[in-house]
Amino acid sequence: MHDTYQVFALKYAERNTRTRADSFLFDDDHASPHDMDYSIWVIRNDDRVIVVDTGYDEVEARRRGRPILQSPAKCLADFGIDPASVDTVIITHLHYDHAGSLGDFPNARFHLQAAEMAFATGPCMCHGVLQAPFSVEHVVGMVRHVYSGRVVFHEGNSEVAPGIEVHAVGGHSRGLQCVRVKTARGWLVLASDASHYYENFLRKKLFPIVENSQAMLDGFELLPQLAGGPSLIIPGHDPLVRKLFPLVASSNKLTVNRLDVEPAADFLQQTGQA
């Protein structure tokens, strides 16, 4: 069918010096290690290829002391996708790890919530704690694309292409959006940072970087309404995704997992629901 898709996660970085205090508010175990993956996503079928988020680059990696395994553009190239050939990129939000490397997509139009552009360029950015997850260079880059006519703004929920929708969530960032994709298994939701980990939405645990707590909690309720089942909700940063879904490509710097297929039989156990 022309309106169903395959979906892939391309891991480009990791941060394995974190603890649960970095991932959950009001948790009963803040001391245990809690790793984080950084990925971009590819949605494709015979008719189109759409990239979701663009990760961050070497400049931002050095600035934050958070090395990348290789650039998101190189990950795409190694997976057989020339970034210059991509004409549609969905940016879930403008935080540094989701909206860098925009220059690697010279022919793309970027789909973004209008609320996110307003948030990232408005009075809230006068506060350092709200500004911290953004990179001014990334935001300025997106502003330049607005002026060159390469940004498609969305107001809430809308269709990007047949079988691909964006849904406004908020919470983590004011204009955060998740991506709903029609697959052979049913509707899959790339949650991005509407739920960094399975545990966030399954246990209703707030992530510490939160712009609006109610919106984040409402987002945890929305994700299951949009998806065809819990295993069709893909958190934005959970290493468990790589354990649950089949590996389709790998090297010392690239890991690609296919998300639109059945997960491991122990999904309930792995996600703590059994």
N, C-alpha and C positions, 0 to 999 in steps of 0.2 A: 504493500500500500504506500502511496506517495506521501501520506501525512503521518506515517509512523517512522521512528528513528532509532538508531543505535546511539548510545551515550557512553562516553569514556571520561575517566579521570586521569589527568596527566600530572603526576607529582613532580614538582620542581625544587622543593626545599623542605626542610624539616627543622624542628627545634625540640631537642630532647633533653633540655635542662630545666624544664618547667615542673611545677608541682600542681596539685589539684587546687591550690589556692588561686592559681592563675586562670582556672577554668570554671569554678563554681562559687557562687555566693552561698552563704548559709549551709555549707557542707559540713558533715561530721568528721571529715578527714581532709585537712588542708595540706598535710605534709607529704603525702605519698607522691612519687614521680608521676607526671602526666604529660606524655609526649604530644606533639602537634605536627600534622602534615600540612603542607601548602600545595594546593593544586589549582590548575585551570581545567576547564571541561570542554569537551567537543561533542556537539550534537550533529549527526550526519545521516543522510540517506542518499539515494541515487540522484536526488535533485539539488541538494544544498548541503553546505557545511557552515555551521554556526559555532563560534567560539564564545564561551561564557567566562568572563573575566580575563585579565591579562597579566596577573601576577606582579612581581616587582623585579627590578633589574639589579645589576652589579653595583651601581652607584648607591641605590637605596640600601642594598645589602651591607655595604661598607659603612654607610652612615648610621645604621642601626645595629651594627655588629651581629647581623643575622645572615650568615652566608647562604647562598643558593647553590644547589647541585649543578644546575646549568640554567641558562635563561629560558623563560617560557617559549620564546620564539624558536630556540634551538630544539626544545622538547617537541614542538609542533613539527618542525622540519624532520626530526628523526622519526616521527610518526607518519611521515609522508604528506604533510600539509604545509604548503608554502604560505607563511603569514601574509605575504603580499597578494595572495589569491583570495583571501578571506574578505568578503564584502559585508558581513554582518557580525558584530560583536555586541553581546549583552554585558553590560557592566552592572553587577548586582549592587554595588555601592562604591564610593570613592576612597575607601581606606587604602593605605599604601600597598597592601599585599593583594589587592584586587584590581587596581587601576593604574599600575605602572606600565612601562613598556609600550605605551600607546603608539609611539613612533614606529614600532615594528609592524604596524598594520596600516600601511599607507593608503590602502584603497577601501578601508572599512568605514561603515557608518556605525556609530556607537549608540546603543539603546540604553537610556538612563531615566530614572524617575526625576521629574522636575523638582520634587521636594529635596532630592539629594544634592542637586546643583545649588539650590537656594541655601541649604544647610551648610555646605562646604565653603560657600563664599559670603555668608551672612554674619550677623553680629555674634553668633555662637562661637565663631572662630577667634574671638577676642579672649576666650578662656583657654588656657593652656591644656587643661585636662580634656577638653572636648576636641582640641586641635591635634592632640598627640597622635591619634591613629591615621591622620592624613599627612600627605606630603604636598607641600605647596607647589612643587614642580609638577606633580601629577595633576593637581587641580588646575593649575595654569594651562597645562597642556590640553585639558578638556575644554577650558574656556576658549582656547584658540580653535579647537574643532567646532565649537558652537559658532564662532564667527565665520568659519569656512564652510558652514552648512553641512557638517558631517555628524551632527548629534540629533537623534530622534528622541524627543522627550515624551514620556508617558505620565499620565495623571491617573495613578491607581492601576487597575487591572486592564490588560489589553493583549491582543494577539500580535506577535511579531511575525509569524509565518503560520501557515496551516499546521496545526498540531503543536505549536509552540507558543506559550503564553507567559507573560510576566504578571506577578501579583505583588502588590505593595504590602510590606510587612512592617517595616520600621523596627523600633526597639533598640537594636544594636547601633544603628545609624538612622537618622530621621527618614531618609529616602531609600532604605534598604528594600530590595525586591528579590523574591525567589523566582525560579524558572520552572514552569510546568511543561512536561514533554510527553507527547503521546508515543507509547512504545507497544510492542507486541504483547507485553505483559500487562499493559494498562498504563494509567497516568503515573509518570515518575516525576518527583519534585527534587530539583537541585536546590537544597535549602540555603546554600551558601551560609552566611553568618546569622540567618534566622535560627539556626541551631548548629553551633560549632561541632558538637558531639551528639551521638545518640542519646546520651544521658541527659542532655539539656532538655530536649522535648519529651522524652519518655518519663523523666522524673520531675519535670517542671522546675528545673534548676537554672536560675539566672546566670548568664555569663557576666563576669565583672565589668567589662566595658559595655555599659548600657546607657543609652540616651533617654529611654522611656521604659520603665519597668513594666507597666501595664501593656504597652505595645509588644514587648518581648514575650510576655506570658500569653497574650492573645495570639501571637504568632505560633507559639507551641500548640495551641488549639487549632489553628488554621491549617497547619501542614498536613495532619491526617485527613482533613476534609478535602484537600486538593489531590492527595495521592491515592492510588489504588490499593494501598496497604502499607503497613509500617516498613516493610523491606524495600518499598519504592520511594522512601524518603532518604535522601543522601545528605548527610551532614557535611559542613564545609571543611572541617579540619581533622576529622577523626581517623587515626591510623587503622581503626577497626575495619574501615571500608576496604582496605587492601587485603584483609584476612577473609572477608566475606565474599568478595566478588573476584571472578577469575582474572588472572594476570594474562594479558595478551601481548605485552611487549616489555622488555626490561634490558637495562644495561647498568653500568655502575653509576650512571647519572640520570636515568630515566626509568620511571615505573608507570605503566599504563594498565588500568583495570577497566573491564567492561561492566557497566552498571545496569543495563537493561535486560539482563538475564537473571535466572534464579540464583539467589545467594546460597551459601553453604547451608546444609540441612540444619545446622545448629544455630541458626539465626537467633531464635528466642533465647537460647542459653548464652550466646556470645554477648547479646545486648542486655542481659540481666533480667529477662522477662520470664524465664522458665522457673 
